[in-house]
Amino acid sequence: MRNLWIFVSRYNAFFLFIIFFLIGIYLTVKNNSYQRSVTLNSSNEIVGTAYERLNIFKRYLNLGMVNDSLAAENAKLRTNLLALTTVDTAKDVKIVDTITNQQYTYLAAKVVKNSVTLRNNIMTINKGSLDGIKNGMAVIAPQRGIVGLIRDVSEHLATIQSLLHKDTRISVTLKKNHALGSLVWGEGNFDIKKAFIKEVPNHIKMYVGDSVVTSGYGSFPAGIFVGKVIKPNVATNDNFLSGELNLATDFSTLQYVYVIKDKRAEEQKALESLVKPNE
């Protein structure tokens, strides 16, 4: 305390100057309308700028929550859109399913771990068995493109066997002529932006720019865009053709994915299990 008094007494002239200066500013602003208006406008501008910066900072902190809500909303919209566009050609009607009984629904999930540099890439999402996730479910990208298949599931998490995996094979088709093929990755090339469509009948002609979509044979619904052919009609030794394509999915930037729930998957597996291999 003694040192404080010594400090104040030593610099008392400076402190008196500050006090009288502030009093002078106060009296000037209070007794002159022009100075008062200028001061108020300046203070409002400073406060407004401070609040604007604070709001920007708050919005930045809430980006994660906003992204989660947008992903969930997009999944709901995808489900609704799928219900409105499903067509049963046998009955020749435009809408055959409702939101309640349609075959496919979408669940948004956040990617919590992802690898793209390995031969066998696996990613982890923040949804699990408590959310209805099961082994073998299809996973697609938010905009367009496919991601992979659900592999292992715990209560709150699940792993995805990425398309960028040597054991991943997905049934696809050329959109223009419905020719079937198998989508594989890493055939001598580990480019995460490219894959191969194989086992295409050799009488089919592929062209640069041809669209490749899912065939509907397997976990993926039919018609999901996969990519475009960039190197067609590569001959193989088994009387089939192969083609290289650019993938629609950018695996290096995935933050959210959609898991596709097929309500008829268990029924289909049970029915197909009744067929003996030699029949």
C-alpha positions as CSV (number, residue, x, y, z in Angstrom):
1,M,0.0,0.0,0.0
2,R,2.9,2.4,0.9
3,N,4.5,1.8,-2.5
4,L,1.1,2.6,-4.2
5,W,1.0,6.0,-2.4
6,I,4.6,6.7,-3.3
7,F,3.8,5.9,-7.0
8,V,0.7,8.2,-7.0
9,S,2.6,11.1,-5.3
10,R,5.5,10.8,-7.7
11,Y,3.2,11.0,-10.8
12,N,0.4,13.1,-9.3
13,A,0.7,15.7,-12.0
14,F,0.1,13.1,-14.7
15,F,-3.0,11.7,-12.9
16,L,-4.4,15.2,-12.3
17,F,-3.9,15.9,-16.0
18,I,-5.9,12.8,-17.0
19,I,-8.7,13.6,-14.5
20,F,-9.0,17.2,-15.7
21,F,-8.8,16.1,-19.3
22,L,-11.7,13.7,-18.9
23,I,-13.7,16.3,-17.1
24,G,-13.0,18.8,-19.9
25,I,-14.2,16.3,-22.5
26,Y,-17.3,15.5,-20.5
27,L,-18.2,19.2,-20.2
28,T,-17.5,19.9,-23.8
29,V,-19.7,17.0,-25.0
30,K,-22.5,17.8,-22.5
31,N,-22.7,21.6,-23.3
32,N,-22.2,21.5,-27.1
33,S,-24.7,19.8,-29.4
34,Y,-22.3,19.3,-32.3
35,Q,-19.6,17.6,-30.2
36,R,-22.3,15.5,-28.5
37,S,-23.7,14.2,-31.8
38,V,-20.3,13.5,-33.1
39,T,-19.4,11.6,-30.0
40,L,-22.6,9.6,-30.0
41,N,-22.2,8.6,-33.6
42,S,-18.6,7.6,-33.1
43,S,-19.5,5.5,-30.1
44,N,-22.4,3.8,-31.8
45,E,-20.1,2.9,-34.7
46,I,-17.5,1.5,-32.4
47,V,-20.1,-0.5,-30.5
48,G,-21.8,-1.7,-33.7
49,T,-18.5,-2.9,-35.1
50,A,-17.6,-4.7,-31.9
51,Y,-21.0,-6.5,-31.9
52,E,-20.6,-7.4,-35.6
53,R,-17.2,-9.0,-34.9
54,L,-18.6,-10.8,-31.8
55,N,-21.5,-12.2,-33.9
56,I,-19.1,-13.4,-36.6
57,F,-17.1,-15.2,-33.9
58,K,-20.2,-16.8,-32.4
59,R,-21.4,-18.0,-35.8
60,Y,-18.0,-19.5,-36.4
61,L,-18.2,-21.4,-33.0
62,N,-21.7,-22.7,-34.0
63,L,-20.7,-24.0,-37.5
64,G,-20.5,-27.5,-36.3
65,M,-24.0,-27.5,-34.9
66,V,-25.3,-25.8,-38.1
67,N,-23.6,-28.4,-40.3
68,D,-25.1,-31.2,-38.3
69,S,-28.6,-29.8,-38.6
70,L,-28.2,-29.2,-42.3
71,A,-27.0,-32.7,-42.9
72,A,-30.0,-34.1,-41.0
73,E,-32.3,-31.9,-43.0
74,N,-30.8,-32.9,-46.3
75,A,-31.2,-36.6,-45.4
76,K,-34.9,-36.0,-44.7
77,L,-35.3,-34.1,-48.0
78,R,-33.6,-36.9,-49.9
79,T,-36.0,-39.4,-48.3
80,N,-39.0,-37.3,-49.2
81,L,-37.7,-36.9,-52.8
82,L,-37.1,-40.6,-53.2
83,A,-40.7,-41.2,-52.1
84,L,-42.1,-38.7,-54.7
85,T,-40.0,-40.0,-57.6
86,T,-40.4,-43.8,-57.2
87,V,-42.2,-45.4,-60.1
88,D,-43.8,-48.8,-60.4
89,T,-43.8,-49.5,-64.1
90,A,-46.0,-52.6,-63.7
91,K,-48.9,-50.5,-62.4
92,D,-48.0,-47.4,-64.5
93,V,-48.4,-44.9,-61.6
94,K,-46.2,-42.1,-60.7
95,I,-46.1,-42.4,-56.9
96,V,-46.3,-45.8,-55.3
97,D,-44.8,-45.3,-51.9
98,T,-45.4,-43.0,-49.0
99,I,-42.9,-41.7,-46.5
100,T,-44.0,-44.5,-44.1
101,N,-43.6,-47.6,-46.3
102,Q,-41.0,-46.6,-48.9
103,Q,-38.1,-49.0,-49.4
104,Y,-35.2,-46.6,-48.8
105,T,-34.5,-43.9,-46.2
106,Y,-31.4,-41.8,-45.6
107,L,-29.5,-41.2,-42.4
108,A,-27.0,-38.4,-42.1
109,A,-23.7,-39.2,-40.3
110,K,-20.5,-37.3,-39.6
111,V,-17.2,-38.7,-40.6
112,V,-14.9,-38.8,-37.5
113,K,-12.0,-40.6,-39.1
114,N,-11.0,-41.1,-42.8
115,S,-8.0,-42.6,-44.6
116,V,-7.3,-42.2,-48.4
117,T,-3.6,-43.1,-48.7
118,L,-3.8,-46.8,-47.9
119,R,-4.5,-49.8,-50.1
120,N,-7.4,-50.7,-47.9
121,N,-9.1,-47.5,-46.7
122,I,-11.6,-47.4,-43.8
123,M,-13.6,-44.5,-42.4
124,T,-15.5,-44.1,-39.2
125,I,-18.8,-42.3,-38.7
126,N,-20.7,-41.2,-35.6
127,K,-23.8,-43.4,-36.0
128,G,-24.2,-47.0,-34.8
129,S,-26.6,-49.7,-34.0
130,L,-28.7,-47.5,-31.8
131,D,-29.4,-45.4,-34.9
132,G,-30.4,-48.5,-36.9
133,I,-27.0,-48.9,-38.7
134,K,-26.3,-52.5,-39.9
135,N,-23.5,-54.3,-41.7
136,G,-23.7,-54.1,-45.5
137,M,-25.7,-50.8,-45.7
138,A,-24.8,-48.5,-48.6
139,V,-23.1,-45.1,-48.0
140,I,-23.2,-42.2,-50.4
141,A,-21.7,-38.7,-50.6
142,P,-23.7,-35.5,-49.8
143,Q,-23.7,-34.1,-53.3
144,R,-23.3,-37.1,-55.5
145,G,-21.2,-40.2,-55.7
146,I,-20.8,-43.4,-53.6
147,V,-18.6,-43.8,-50.6
148,G,-18.7,-47.5,-49.6
149,L,-20.4,-50.1,-47.5
150,I,-20.9,-50.4,-43.7
151,R,-18.5,-52.9,-42.2
152,D,-18.4,-53.1,-38.4
153,V,-21.0,-51.5,-36.1
154,S,-21.0,-50.6,-32.4
155,E,-23.7,-48.8,-30.5
156,H,-22.6,-45.3,-31.4
157,L,-20.1,-45.7,-34.2
158,A,-19.7,-47.6,-37.4
159,T,-16.8,-48.2,-39.9
160,I,-17.2,-48.0,-43.7
161,Q,-15.3,-50.1,-46.1
162,S,-14.5,-47.4,-48.5
163,L,-14.7,-47.7,-52.3
164,L,-11.0,-47.1,-52.0
165,H,-10.5,-50.7,-50.8
166,K,-9.2,-53.7,-52.7
167,D,-12.2,-55.9,-51.6
168,T,-14.9,-53.4,-52.5
169,R,-16.8,-54.4,-55.7
170,I,-20.1,-52.6,-56.5
171,S,-22.5,-53.5,-59.3
172,V,-22.8,-50.6,-61.7
173,T,-24.1,-49.9,-65.2
174,L,-23.5,-47.6,-68.1
175,K,-26.4,-45.2,-68.0
176,K,-27.0,-44.9,-71.7
177,N,-27.4,-48.6,-72.5
178,H,-27.8,-50.3,-69.0
179,A,-24.7,-52.6,-69.7
180,L,-23.7,-54.1,-66.4
181,G,-20.2,-54.0,-64.9
182,S,-18.3,-54.1,-61.6
183,L,-16.8,-51.0,-60.0
184,V,-13.3,-51.6,-58.5
185,W,-10.5,-49.4,-57.4
186,G,-6.7,-49.6,-57.3
187,E,-6.1,-51.7,-60.4
188,G,-2.4,-50.8,-60.6
189,N,-3.3,-47.2,-59.8
190,F,-4.1,-45.7,-56.3
191,D,-5.5,-42.4,-57.5
192,I,-8.4,-41.6,-55.2
193,K,-10.1,-39.7,-58.0
194,K,-10.2,-42.7,-60.4
195,A,-11.7,-46.2,-60.5
196,F,-12.4,-48.9,-63.1
197,I,-15.6,-50.4,-64.5
198,K,-14.8,-54.1,-65.3
199,E,-16.5,-57.1,-66.7
200,V,-18.5,-55.2,-69.3
201,P,-19.5,-57.4,-72.2
202,N,-17.1,-57.0,-75.1
203,H,-19.9,-56.2,-77.6
204,I,-20.7,-53.0,-75.7
205,K,-19.0,-49.8,-76.8
206,M,-18.0,-47.3,-74.2
207,Y,-17.2,-43.7,-75.0
208,V,-15.4,-40.9,-73.2
209,G,-18.0,-39.0,-71.1
210,D,-20.4,-41.9,-70.6
211,S,-22.0,-41.8,-67.2
212,V,-21.8,-44.7,-64.8
213,V,-24.5,-45.3,-62.2
214,T,-25.4,-48.0,-59.7
215,S,-27.3,-50.9,-61.1
216,G,-29.6,-51.5,-58.2
217,Y,-28.2,-55.1,-57.7
218,G,-26.8,-55.0,-54.2
219,S,-27.1,-52.5,-51.3
220,F,-27.2,-49.3,-53.5
221,P,-30.4,-48.2,-55.1
222,A,-30.4,-47.9,-58.8
223,G,-29.3,-44.8,-60.6
224,I,-26.9,-43.2,-58.1
225,F,-24.2,-41.4,-60.1
226,V,-20.8,-42.9,-59.8
227,G,-18.6,-41.1,-62.3
228,K,-17.7,-40.6,-66.0
229,V,-15.6,-42.7,-68.3
230,I,-12.3,-41.2,-69.3
231,K,-10.6,-44.2,-70.9
232,P,-13.0,-46.6,-72.6
233,N,-12.8,-50.1,-74.2
234,V,-9.7,-51.5,-72.5
235,A,-9.5,-55.1,-73.6
236,T,-8.9,-57.8,-70.9
237,N,-8.0,-61.5,-71.2
238,D,-11.5,-62.8,-70.3
239,N,-13.5,-61.6,-73.2
240,F,-14.7,-58.6,-71.3
241,L,-14.0,-54.9,-71.5
242,S,-12.7,-52.5,-68.8
243,G,-12.9,-48.7,-68.6
244,E,-11.3,-46.1,-66.4
245,L,-13.5,-43.4,-64.9
246,N,-13.3,-40.2,-62.9
247,L,-15.2,-40.7,-59.6
248,A,-17.8,-38.2,-58.5
249,T,-16.9,-38.5,-54.9
250,D,-14.1,-36.4,-53.5
251,F,-12.9,-38.7,-50.6
252,S,-10.3,-36.2,-49.4
253,T,-12.9,-33.7,-48.3
254,L,-15.7,-35.9,-46.9
255,Q,-17.1,-34.5,-43.7
256,Y,-20.7,-35.9,-43.9
257,V,-22.2,-39.0,-45.5
258,Y,-25.6,-40.5,-46.0
259,V,-26.3,-44.1,-44.9
260,I,-29.1,-45.7,-47.0
261,K,-31.4,-48.0,-45.0
262,D,-33.1,-50.6,-47.2
263,K,-36.3,-51.8,-45.4
264,R,-36.5,-54.9,-47.7
265,A,-32.9,-56.0,-47.3
266,E,-33.5,-58.6,-44.6
267,E,-36.5,-60.0,-46.5
268,Q,-34.5,-60.3,-49.7
269,K,-31.6,-62.0,-47.9
270,A,-34.0,-64.5,-46.2
271,L,-35.6,-65.3,-49.5
272,E,-32.4,-65.7,-51.5
273,S,-31.0,-67.9,-48.8
274,L,-33.6,-70.5,-49.6
275,V,-32.1,-71.0,-53.1
276,K,-29.5,-73.8,-53.2
277,P,-26.2,-73.0,-55.0
278,N,-26.7,-75.7,-57.6
279,E,-30.3,-74.9,-58.5
